[in-house]
Amino acid sequence: MPTCAVIWDLDGVITRTADTHARAWKATFDPFLRAWGERHEQRFAPFALPDDYLEHMDGKPRLDGVRDFLAIRGITLPEGSGTDGPRDWTIHGLGKAKNARFRELVENEGVQLYHSTLALIRSLHDYGISQAVVSSSKNCGYILERCELRDRFEAVVDGNDIE
């Protein structure tokens, strides 16, 4: 009998987190853009949902999304480093601010799941078929723990592994 396994993506396949990510980006960029505009005497133009999220952030590693969105707005910030905090005006700082907001939303609202996917995950598990999750998100393990799904997967490869 042939051996088989299933590899899952997290965002948009197991979980409905795109809206949570989009709102976290808006909650990060709007205060920054407002302060930037005041400091540089520019009109405040908020982060537009869903357009800015879909065009500049969705499906990209967090720091790439920050760079791309700021470039479209003509804003240049220092790269910074992994030691920057969420209040630092750097690429890394804005990335950390978004992640903090994302986790806050998850803690307060939970995570929506695709029930048809969950049913299939359970069935495959019952048949002894190995399963893994691969995601560019550094929050993959955190999300799986919050959804009490971590034990369903033999392997999890996420953005922390990729980095």
C-alpha positions as CSV (number, residue, x, y, z in Angstrom):
1,M,0.0,0.0,0.0
2,P,1.5,3.4,-1.0
3,T,2.4,5.8,1.8
4,C,0.9,9.3,1.5
5,A,0.8,12.5,3.4
6,V,-1.0,15.8,3.2
7,I,0.7,19.2,3.4
8,W,-1.6,22.1,4.4
9,D,-1.3,25.9,4.2
10,L,-2.6,27.7,7.2
11,D,-3.9,31.2,6.2
12,G,-6.9,30.8,3.9
13,V,-7.0,27.0,4.0
14,I,-7.3,26.0,7.6
15,T,-7.9,29.4,9.1
16,R,-9.7,32.6,8.1
17,T,-7.1,35.0,9.2
18,A,-6.8,37.3,6.2
19,D,-9.3,39.8,7.7
20,T,-7.4,39.7,11.1
21,H,-4.1,40.4,9.3
22,A,-5.7,43.2,7.3
23,R,-7.1,44.9,10.4
24,A,-3.8,44.5,12.2
25,W,-2.0,46.2,9.4
26,K,-4.6,49.1,9.4
27,A,-4.3,49.5,13.1
28,T,-0.5,49.6,12.7
29,F,-0.2,51.9,9.6
30,D,-3.0,54.5,10.4
31,P,-1.4,55.9,13.5
32,F,2.1,55.8,11.9
33,L,0.8,57.5,8.7
34,R,-1.0,60.2,10.8
35,A,2.1,60.9,12.8
36,W,4.3,60.9,9.6
37,G,1.9,63.3,7.9
38,E,2.0,65.7,10.9
39,R,5.8,65.5,11.1
40,H,6.3,66.1,7.4
41,E,3.3,68.4,6.8
42,Q,1.6,65.9,4.5
43,R,-2.1,65.0,4.3
44,F,-3.1,61.9,6.1
45,A,-4.2,59.1,3.8
46,P,-5.2,56.0,5.8
47,F,-4.4,52.5,5.0
48,A,-7.2,51.4,2.7
49,L,-9.0,48.1,3.2
50,P,-9.1,45.9,1.3
51,D,-7.0,47.4,-1.5
52,D,-3.8,48.3,0.3
53,Y,-3.8,45.0,2.2
54,L,-4.4,42.9,-0.9
55,E,-2.0,44.8,-3.1
56,H,0.9,45.3,-0.8
57,M,0.7,42.9,2.2
58,D,-1.2,39.7,1.5
59,G,0.9,36.6,1.0
60,K,4.2,38.4,1.6
61,P,6.6,38.1,4.5
62,R,5.9,40.8,7.0
63,L,9.0,43.0,6.4
64,D,8.6,42.8,2.6
65,G,5.0,44.1,3.0
66,V,6.2,47.0,5.1
67,R,8.8,48.0,2.6
68,D,6.5,47.7,-0.4
69,F,3.7,49.7,1.2
70,L,6.0,52.5,2.4
71,A,7.6,52.7,-1.0
72,I,4.2,53.2,-2.6
73,R,3.6,56.1,-0.2
74,G,7.1,57.5,-0.8
75,I,8.2,56.9,2.7
76,T,11.7,55.7,3.5
77,L,12.6,54.3,6.9
78,P,15.7,52.7,8.2
79,E,15.7,48.9,8.1
80,G,16.4,48.6,11.8
81,S,17.0,45.2,13.3
82,G,15.3,42.4,15.1
83,T,15.9,44.1,18.4
84,D,13.7,47.1,17.5
85,G,10.6,47.6,19.4
86,P,7.0,48.1,18.1
87,R,7.3,51.9,18.6
88,D,10.5,52.3,16.6
89,W,10.0,54.0,13.2
90,T,11.9,51.3,11.3
91,I,10.9,48.5,9.0
92,H,11.4,46.0,11.8
93,G,9.6,48.2,14.3
94,L,6.5,48.5,12.1
95,G,6.6,44.8,11.5
96,K,6.7,44.1,15.3
97,A,3.9,46.6,15.9
98,K,1.7,44.7,13.3
99,N,2.5,41.4,14.9
100,A,1.6,42.7,18.4
101,R,-1.7,44.0,17.0
102,F,-2.4,40.7,15.2
103,R,-1.8,38.7,18.4
104,E,-4.0,41.1,20.4
105,L,-6.9,40.6,17.9
106,V,-6.4,36.8,18.0
107,E,-6.4,36.8,21.8
108,N,-9.6,39.0,22.0
109,E,-11.5,37.5,19.1
110,G,-10.1,34.0,18.5
111,V,-9.5,32.6,15.0
112,Q,-12.2,31.6,12.5
113,L,-11.7,28.2,11.0
114,Y,-12.9,26.5,7.8
115,H,-15.1,23.7,9.1
116,S,-14.9,21.7,5.9
117,T,-11.1,21.7,6.2
118,L,-11.3,20.7,9.8
119,A,-13.5,17.8,9.0
120,L,-11.0,16.6,6.4
121,I,-8.1,17.0,8.8
122,R,-9.9,14.9,11.3
123,S,-10.8,12.2,8.8
124,L,-7.3,12.0,7.5
125,H,-6.0,11.8,11.1
126,D,-8.5,8.9,11.8
127,Y,-7.2,7.1,8.7
128,G,-3.6,7.5,10.0
129,I,-2.5,9.7,7.1
130,S,0.4,12.0,8.1
131,Q,-0.2,15.7,7.9
132,A,2.0,18.8,8.0
133,V,1.4,22.6,7.9
134,V,3.7,24.8,5.9
135,S,3.2,28.6,6.2
136,S,5.3,31.7,5.7
137,S,3.6,33.1,8.8
138,K,5.8,33.3,11.9
139,N,2.5,33.0,13.9
140,C,1.7,29.5,12.5
141,G,2.5,27.5,15.6
142,Y,0.8,30.2,17.8
143,I,-2.4,30.0,15.7
144,L,-2.4,26.2,15.7
145,E,-2.0,26.2,19.5
146,R,-4.8,28.8,19.9
147,C,-7.1,26.6,17.8
148,E,-6.0,23.4,19.6
149,L,-4.9,21.9,16.4
150,R,-1.1,21.5,16.9
151,D,-1.4,17.8,17.8
152,R,-3.0,17.0,14.5
153,F,0.2,17.6,12.5
154,E,3.4,15.7,12.5
155,A,5.3,18.7,11.3
156,V,5.0,22.4,11.2
157,V,7.3,24.6,9.1
158,D,6.7,28.3,9.4
159,G,8.3,31.7,8.9
160,N,10.5,31.2,11.9
161,D,12.0,28.1,10.1
162,I,12.3,30.0,6.9
163,E,14.2,32.9,8.5
